[in-house]
Amino acid sequence: MAEKFDSLEEHLEKFVENIRQLGIIVSDFQPSSQAGLNQKLNFMVTGLQDIDKCRQQLHDISVPLEVFEYIDQGRNPQLYTKECLERALAKNEQVKGKIDTMKKFKSLLIQELTKVFPDDMAKYKAIRGEDPPP
């Protein structure tokens, strides 16, 4: 899988470099640079074809739209991953806290129910495979 991404990255880097060079040629255009301009335009077409070929190899990859929003805002897309991990960790802590609270509640509920309904709770614990209290 990494080779596919490496190939795409290489083609994209070449394409960006050709666009940069094309921009230089166009910004300081001289009639004598027409041949170089034509050559760079042909390189761009070839580069787009190469990128399109890579697209076929990566058709099963999906990228969250938020990543593109990060890029459009000029932010590093790796920040998206970092922020997702931070949100996941925060949510994990929140859920862990809820689970711990529910376990404490269950324990207290069983203790109180055992005081009020000792016979029924002994049957319940027997069904659950728990040892009945002494």
N, C-alpha and C positions, 0 to 999 in steps of 0.2 A: 504494500500500500504506500509506503514511504517513497518508493521510486516514482509512483504516479504523481505525487505531490512535488517531488524534486523536479520532474520533467516540466510540470506546469509552472513551477517557480522560475525555472531557467528560461522558458519561453516568455513569461511575463517580464522578466528582467531585460531580456533582449528587446522586447517590444517597447518597454518604457525608455530604454536607451535610444532606440531608433526615433521615438517621438521627441525626445530631448534634442537629438541631433537635427531632426527635421525642424524643430522650433528655431534652432540657431540659424539654419540655412534660410528659413522664411523671414526671420526678423532682419537679416542683413542680406536680402536677396539681390543678386547681381545676375544679369543675363547669362554670364559665364557659368553660374552655378546651377543652371537648368538641368544639366545631366545628373548632377549629384542629387538634386531635388527629386527627379524622376526615379533614381535608384532607391532613395529612401522611401518613396511612396510604394515602390514595388516590394521593398523589405517589409513595410507595414502590412501589405496585403498578405504576403507569405507568413508573416508573424501571426496575423489573425487566423489564417488557416491552420497553423500549428496549434494555436490555442484552442481552436474548435475541435481538433483531433483529440486533445487532452480532455475536453469536455465529455467526450464519449466514454472515456475510461473512468470518469468520476461521476457518472450519472446518478449513482446511488448515495451520494453525499448530500446531506442537507445542512444548511447553515441558518441559524436563527436570524430573523430579520433584525433583531436588536444589534447584532454584530455589524450589519451594514449601516445602521443608524450611528453607531459609534464611529465608524469610518467616515461617514458623511459629516460628522461633527468634528472631524480631525482628531479624534481620540484613538488611542492604541486599542486594537481589538482584544489584546491580551487582558486589558482592564475588565472587559466583559466577563472573561473567565474568572478572574480574581473576584469580581463582585458577585458572580453567581455562587462561587464557593463560599464566600463570606455569608451570603444570604442563606445558603444551605446549612452552614454551621449554626447560624443563629436560629434557624427554624428547628434544627436538630436539638439544640439546647432547650428550646421552648417545648418541643414534644416530649423530650426526656423529662422535663419538669412536670409535665402533665401526667406522664406515666407513673412517675414516682409518687405524685399526689394521689393518683387513683389507687396505687398499691397500698399506701398508708390508709386511705379511706376504707378499702376492702378489709384490711386487717382490723381496723377499729370497728367496722360494721360487724364482722364475724365475732369479735369479742363481745360486743354489746348484745348481738342476737343470741349468743351462747348463754349469756346471763339470763335473758328473758325466756328463751325457748331452748332449754338444754337438750331435751329429747329430740326435737326436730333437727337441731344443729348436729347432734351426734349422727343421726341418719344421713344428713347432708354430707358430713365429712366422710362417712363410710362409703357413700356413693362416689364421692370424689376421690376416694382412695387415700384420704388423709387420716392420720391417727386421731381418734377421738380424744378430747382432753381428759386427763386423769381425774 
